[in-house]
């Protein structure tokens, strides 16, 4: 690991990856390529991985309790069906590990109000009527920092839209370490890599693929069957030009670039390799090839998700075991934090 910005080496910490996803329902191809596939691919690299269904983050806006339970289990099924092995990685839901909330209170007292009020997601979600937004919505970046640092995570896979939260986590860690004269929390590094980190809408290549888009044709859901996946790819918006000879030729063609990125990520190829194989093709040829690839990769995930969600007891047992493993790491880190702060134990 490289030295951190304030001169404290992260090499003092055991390498560990943490990431969390909100169980807000409707997993898409964007979740798979931007997160779940990467998690599965990285779990054999010799670095311990901790993956969390962040159900406590979800309730910063009101959630129907039955829907939250269902979506937490569906998200867990999505992790497992995508190849995240709960024996190789630690897989659990946030609310079963109380240390997250306990460390978040310490961080609430470290973080500054100005930091929270500058957060883009606070501004977007609270809007102009901030007085009616929940206190949790304002404070949840401190809980996000606690999610990461309660495991001394050194690396977090993030999309571009989450970089600000990780920067806040780093600020909290640095301030805590400086306030108490310790090198206790690592300065966590972001991991952003590869094609299709940000998967775009199939109907508008300038917008991120989202479960909230009114058009179901704008996205591929991980629960879609083979026929639906193929139909959505074939009807995806494109332009009339053939695929270019170089990746640079995609720069001003957002829909074309999106489909090539998706192909590259599903096939574990670079964009340059995809272009080399398909240069000059019309989309009438390229889209059926992409559809076949997408069905081959995604239909087994859909099938396994349906099997897992049909047995909530199996999912709950996996989450329970994962939370026990998570607490083995988190509890001593929280205890040491309390000792540093001056809490009598």
Helices and strands as residue ranges (DSSP letters): G 10-12, E 16-21, H 29-31, I 32-36, H 37-42, E 48-53, H 55-58, H 65-81, E 90-93, G 94-96, H 99-110, H 113-117, H 120-126, G 130-132, H 135-149, E 155-157, G 160-162, H 163-180, E 189-191, G 216-218, H 226-234, G 247-250, H 254-267, H 271-278, H 283-309, H 312-341
